[in-house]
Amino acid sequence: MRLETLAGGKIDSNYITSMDLSVQNLGAEGFDVLLHMYYNGAVGYVALHHVPAYGSVWIPDIPTNLIPFSMLLVTNINSYNTTGIITYAKLNGNVVAVYSQEDFIRMP
């Protein structure tokens, strides 16, 4: 799944200095999630987390620095049905927007 931002776009990177990410597992089988943050097309942040069955992972303060970015999440499960995502867009520490898995582009 991927979340895209642009300067002046629907999700406007001009107002986002960092993101908090919550990944929830709604299923009975744990999975891994790989997070890649791309800044102007280049990888700038990578993290790998295990999400236990019926559990969640909190990844705070992912830097975005007011530049266009793409947040890519890759899991080792074959279905989106058991994955919940909430992202909190922040400007200087204050939440300015909240996005869910419905705002992400689902990739085959």
TORBA-610253 format. One record per residue (C-alpha): x, y, z; residue in one letter. Coordinates in pm, 1 decimal, always signed. Example, Ala and Ser with C-alpha at 12.3 -4.5 7.8 and 13.67 -1.06 7.14 Angstrom:
REM residues 2
pt u = +1230.0&v = -450.0&w = +780.0&r = a;
pt u = +1367.0&v = -106.0&w = +714.0&r = s;
END
This chain:
REM residues 108
pt u = +0.0&v = +0.0&w = +0.0&r = m;
pt u = +123.1&v = +349.2&w = -78.0&r = r;
pt u = +34.4&v = +700.3&w = +38.4&r = l;
pt u = +139.8&v = +982.0&w = -195.0&r = e;
pt u = +184.1&v = +1350.1&w = -115.3&r = t;
pt u = +254.2&v = +1652.7&w = -332.6&r = l;
pt u = +315.0&v = +2019.4&w = -267.2&r = a;
pt u = -31.9&v = +2169.0&w = -313.5&r = g;
pt u = -188.7&v = +1825.1&w = -372.0&r = g;
pt u = -479.7&v = +1642.6&w = -208.8&r = k;
pt u = -238.3&v = +1545.7&w = +70.4&r = i;
pt u = -25.9&v = +1860.4&w = +81.8&r = d;
pt u = +334.9&v = +1798.8&w = +187.8&r = s;
pt u = +379.1&v = +2173.3&w = +250.4&r = n;
pt u = +198.7&v = +2125.8&w = +582.4&r = y;
pt u = +354.7&v = +1800.0&w = +704.6&r = i;
pt u = +680.6&v = +1797.1&w = +902.3&r = t;
pt u = +636.3&v = +1440.2&w = +1031.5&r = s;
pt u = +399.9&v = +1144.0&w = +1037.5&r = m;
pt u = +298.2&v = +897.2&w = +1306.7&r = d;
pt u = +194.1&v = +553.9&w = +1180.6&r = l;
pt u = -18.7&v = +287.6&w = +1344.9&r = s;
pt u = -47.1&v = -54.5&w = +1179.8&r = v;
pt u = -313.5&v = -285.6&w = +1322.1&r = q;
pt u = -346.0&v = -657.2&w = +1266.4&r = n;
pt u = -712.7&v = -756.3&w = +1264.2&r = l;
pt u = -634.4&v = -1123.7&w = +1203.6&r = g;
pt u = -518.9&v = -1434.4&w = +1388.8&r = a;
pt u = -180.0&v = -1456.0&w = +1212.7&r = e;
pt u = +109.0&v = -1219.2&w = +1280.4&r = g;
pt u = +284.6&v = -1047.8&w = +990.4&r = f;
pt u = +579.5&v = -822.9&w = +913.4&r = d;
pt u = +549.1&v = -474.9&w = +766.8&r = v;
pt u = +830.9&v = -300.3&w = +582.3&r = l;
pt u = +805.3&v = +78.3&w = +568.6&r = l;
pt u = +987.5&v = +275.4&w = +298.0&r = h;
pt u = +969.5&v = +654.0&w = +289.8&r = m;
pt u = +1065.0&v = +808.7&w = -42.6&r = y;
pt u = +1151.7&v = +1179.3&w = -50.5&r = y;
pt u = +1148.3&v = +1326.9&w = -401.0&r = n;
pt u = +1185.2&v = +972.4&w = -536.6&r = g;
pt u = +1481.1&v = +863.5&w = -318.4&r = a;
pt u = +1461.2&v = +626.8&w = -21.4&r = v;
pt u = +1521.3&v = +824.7&w = +296.0&r = g;
pt u = +1373.1&v = +610.5&w = +573.8&r = y;
pt u = +1334.2&v = +233.5&w = +616.0&r = v;
pt u = +1188.1&v = +35.7&w = +906.3&r = a;
pt u = +1081.9&v = -326.7&w = +955.3&r = l;
pt u = +831.0&v = -423.6&w = +1226.1&r = h;
pt u = +644.9&v = -737.3&w = +1330.8&r = h;
pt u = +272.5&v = -694.0&w = +1396.8&r = v;
pt u = +142.2&v = -969.2&w = +1625.8&r = p;
pt u = -196.4&v = -1136.1&w = +1585.2&r = a;
pt u = -471.9&v = -894.1&w = +1691.6&r = y;
pt u = -198.9&v = -644.5&w = +1785.7&r = g;
pt u = -59.9&v = -318.2&w = +1657.7&r = s;
pt u = +265.6&v = -132.7&w = +1602.1&r = v;
pt u = +316.5&v = +238.7&w = +1662.1&r = w;
pt u = +587.7&v = +417.6&w = +1461.0&r = i;
pt u = +611.3&v = +781.1&w = +1574.8&r = p;
pt u = +775.2&v = +1089.7&w = +1426.7&r = d;
pt u = +864.9&v = +969.9&w = +1078.3&r = i;
pt u = +1033.8&v = +1278.4&w = +927.7&r = p;
pt u = +888.8&v = +1440.1&w = +616.0&r = t;
pt u = +1036.5&v = +1791.9&w = +644.0&r = n;
pt u = +772.8&v = +1969.4&w = +431.6&r = l;
pt u = +885.7&v = +1797.2&w = +109.8&r = i;
pt u = +684.9&v = +1564.0&w = -119.1&r = p;
pt u = +702.3&v = +1204.0&w = -1.7&r = f;
pt u = +563.0&v = +860.1&w = -65.8&r = s;
pt u = +497.6&v = +616.1&w = +219.7&r = m;
pt u = +518.9&v = +255.5&w = +98.9&r = l;
pt u = +407.7&v = -32.3&w = +323.7&r = l;
pt u = +485.1&v = -391.4&w = +222.5&r = v;
pt u = +359.7&v = -691.6&w = +420.8&r = t;
pt u = +415.0&v = -1065.4&w = +399.1&r = n;
pt u = +42.9&v = -1146.9&w = +396.6&r = i;
pt u = -172.8&v = -1190.9&w = +87.4&r = n;
pt u = -478.1&v = -989.1&w = +189.8&r = s;
pt u = -554.5&v = -630.8&w = +287.2&r = y;
pt u = -859.1&v = -744.4&w = +484.1&r = n;
pt u = -673.9&v = -790.3&w = +812.7&r = t;
pt u = -457.8&v = -477.3&w = +795.1&r = t;
pt u = -564.7&v = -147.5&w = +947.9&r = g;
pt u = -358.4&v = +167.5&w = +897.3&r = i;
pt u = -389.7&v = +507.7&w = +1057.8&r = i;
pt u = -145.2&v = +788.1&w = +985.9&r = t;
pt u = -129.7&v = +1118.2&w = +1168.5&r = y;
pt u = +12.2&v = +1405.7&w = +964.0&r = a;
pt u = +180.6&v = +1657.9&w = +1191.2&r = k;
pt u = +302.6&v = +2013.9&w = +1148.7&r = l;
pt u = +559.1&v = +2105.0&w = +1413.4&r = n;
pt u = +423.9&v = +1835.3&w = +1645.9&r = g;
pt u = +54.2&v = +1920.0&w = +1605.0&r = n;
pt u = -178.5&v = +1677.7&w = +1424.5&r = v;
pt u = -321.8&v = +1849.1&w = +1115.1&r = v;
pt u = -479.1&v = +1548.1&w = +938.1&r = a;
pt u = -556.0&v = +1180.2&w = +988.8&r = v;
pt u = -553.3&v = +922.9&w = +706.6&r = y;
pt u = -652.0&v = +555.3&w = +703.9&r = s;
pt u = -590.6&v = +256.4&w = +477.5&r = q;
pt u = -872.9&v = +389.8&w = +260.8&r = e;
pt u = -647.3&v = +681.1&w = +159.1&r = d;
pt u = -367.7&v = +446.6&w = +49.5&r = f;
pt u = -324.0&v = +315.1&w = -302.7&r = i;
pt u = -355.1&v = -63.5&w = -290.9&r = r;
pt u = -94.0&v = -235.2&w = -500.6&r = m;
pt u = -122.4&v = -592.9&w = -631.9&r = p;
END
